[in-house]
Amino acid sequence: MSAPRIHIVTLGVSDLPQSRRFYEAWGWRASSASNENIVFLKGGAAVLALYGRDALAEDALAEDLPTGFPAVTLARNASSKEEVDRWFAAALAAGARELKTPQEAFWGGYSGYLADPDGHLWEFAFNPYFVFDEHGNLALPD
């Protein structure tokens, strides 16, 4: 059996064109597989997809119950504190809302949080204990 992987993370969004502009301004590149109903953004080993929130709930046969706090964060790990600060500034310039300014973290690293236009939470972090492989993927110990 192969190792578990996440191939696509799909975010339900209220305004697909606005969300596409936001993520593209932040540096993501849309795939030509995108169309007027879904946007696929290339992100290394995984893909970030943007899909209408109502359509996503309908497709999953789930009731849309916004809770205020989504209880999920997406994280991007940097190779330095300075890189965290650059990413954070770029996301804010693209229209993100700051939640927690990047700062020293209790666990020995450096991180900050922001929200995209739909409130999806992102953490940008530098963890001095993490290493990356030759492809830029996080290489956790076994």
C-alpha positions in Angstrom: 0.0 0.0 0.0 1.4 3.4 -0.9 1.8 6.2 1.6 -1.3 8.5 2.1 -1.1 11.7 0.2 -3.2 14.8 -0.3 -3.4 15.6 -3.9 -6.0 18.4 -3.9 -7.2 20.7 -1.2 -10.5 22.4 -2.4 -11.6 25.6 -0.8 -15.3 26.6 -1.1 -15.3 30.3 -2.1 -18.1 32.9 -2.3 -16.7 34.7 -5.4 -14.6 32.4 -7.7 -13.2 35.2 -9.9 -12.2 37.3 -6.9 -10.6 34.3 -5.2 -8.7 33.5 -8.3 -7.4 37.0 -8.6 -6.4 36.9 -4.9 -4.4 33.7 -5.2 -2.8 34.7 -8.5 -1.7 38.0 -7.0 -0.2 36.0 -4.1 1.9 34.1 -6.6 -0.1 30.9 -7.4 -0.4 29.9 -11.0 -3.7 28.6 -12.4 -3.6 25.5 -14.5 -5.2 25.4 -18.0 -7.4 22.7 -16.6 -9.3 25.5 -14.8 -12.7 26.7 -16.1 -15.5 29.1 -15.1 -16.6 26.6 -12.4 -13.3 25.6 -10.8 -9.8 26.9 -10.5 -6.8 24.6 -10.1 -3.7 26.3 -8.7 -0.3 24.6 -8.9 1.5 24.3 -5.6 4.3 21.8 -5.8 3.2 18.3 -4.9 -0.3 19.3 -4.1 -3.0 21.3 -5.9 -5.2 24.0 -4.4 -8.6 24.1 -6.0 -11.1 26.9 -5.7 -14.8 26.0 -6.1 -18.0 27.8 -5.4 -19.0 27.3 -1.8 -22.6 26.5 -2.6 -21.6 24.1 -5.4 -19.1 22.3 -3.1 -21.7 21.8 -0.4 -24.2 20.5 -3.0 -21.6 18.2 -4.5 -20.7 16.7 -1.1 -24.4 16.4 -0.1 -23.5 18.5 3.0 -25.3 21.4 4.6 -23.3 24.6 4.6 -23.0 25.5 8.3 -20.5 28.4 8.7 -19.2 28.4 12.2 -17.1 31.5 12.3 -13.9 29.6 13.2 -13.2 27.0 10.5 -11.0 24.8 12.9 -8.7 24.1 9.9 -5.6 25.9 8.8 -3.4 25.6 5.8 0.3 26.0 6.3 3.2 27.0 4.2 6.6 26.4 5.7 9.5 28.7 4.9 13.2 28.2 5.0 13.7 31.4 7.1 12.0 34.0 9.2 12.6 36.6 6.4 10.8 34.3 3.9 7.8 34.2 6.2 7.8 38.0 6.4 8.0 38.2 2.5 5.2 35.7 2.0 3.1 37.4 4.6 3.6 40.9 3.1 2.7 39.5 -0.4 -0.5 37.9 0.9 -1.6 41.1 2.6 -0.9 43.1 -0.5 -3.1 40.6 -2.4 -6.0 41.3 0.0 -5.5 38.9 2.9 -6.6 39.9 6.4 -4.0 39.7 9.1 -4.9 37.7 12.1 -1.5 37.3 13.9 1.6 39.1 12.9 4.5 36.8 12.3 6.4 36.4 15.6 8.5 34.0 17.7 6.4 31.0 18.5 6.3 29.0 21.8 7.5 25.9 20.0 10.8 27.5 18.9 9.9 28.7 15.4 8.4 31.8 13.9 4.9 32.1 12.5 1.9 34.3 11.6 -1.7 33.8 10.5 -3.9 35.4 7.9 -7.2 34.8 6.3 -8.1 34.8 2.6 -11.1 36.7 1.3 -13.4 33.8 2.4 -11.9 33.5 5.8 -9.8 30.4 5.1 -6.9 30.5 7.5 -3.3 30.3 6.4 -0.2 29.9 8.6 3.2 31.0 7.3 5.9 29.4 9.5 9.6 28.9 9.8 10.3 25.7 11.8 14.1 25.4 12.5 13.6 21.7 13.1 12.1 20.9 9.7 14.1 20.1 6.6 13.0 20.1 2.9 14.0 17.6 0.2 15.5 18.4 -3.1 12.0 19.2 -4.5 11.1 21.6 -1.7 8.8 19.1 0.0 8.7 18.9 3.8 10.8 15.9 4.8 9.5 14.7 8.2 11.4 11.9 10.0 9.9 8.4 10.0 
